Amino acid sequence: MAGQSDVGYPAGMDTTPAVQACSPTAGRRERKKQRTREALVDSAFRLFAQKGFEATTVEEIADAVDVSSRTFFRYFASKEDVLLTFQDEQFTAMKEAFAARPADEPVITALRRASVSVVRACEDGEFGFDPERFGCIQHLMESSPAVFGSSLEHGQKKHAEMTRLMAERMGVDPATDVRPHVVAAVVNGVFHTAFELFSSDILGAERFSDVLSELLRSLEDGINFPAAAVETSSPS
């Protein structure tokens, strides 16, 4: 037909993938995908809170949204991946907050202020974070070894990115300087130690962010503590 291309687009219309992606149809399709993804996340967290992580199946999560399990796996590799996606959002927010700290701020000080501010935002439901989801993850990490293990492994996979962030602020090359690697490894351990202390209620803190802040401040102050056997000289 005159005035039409062979694939049904008006003659002269640019049909390259980049332009098609900007079309109203593509925009609606992306919005629908985002709504489906968010509905699956809502369903998963609701069921995790009601039934526990192990007792919840992918089929139940999908059924609650009226989609198939196959559709679920288009968005997530596993039900663990739903939880890790929330942690990815936290990590992204932390990186942005860390980068926004004053350039002359020491690396641990900047990290403490950035990470504690993000965790408190999660606890308080600020900046788009859902406090109920954050609380659910905290509970599942206490009650489910599978969730705790997945979270630990996921954090370790971010070691390279953490090392890069530390090196960038320190102004050193991580290929030749071991300090960014040490800092990244220690900080990763601090996060998990903070969770263990918070779960055991050893410190009696009401908020995870308070425990994290205390541990990072201890690291910031320096952890090369003197041995108990060292005798202090008495005043003359």
Disulfide bonds with the S-S distance in Angstrom:
none
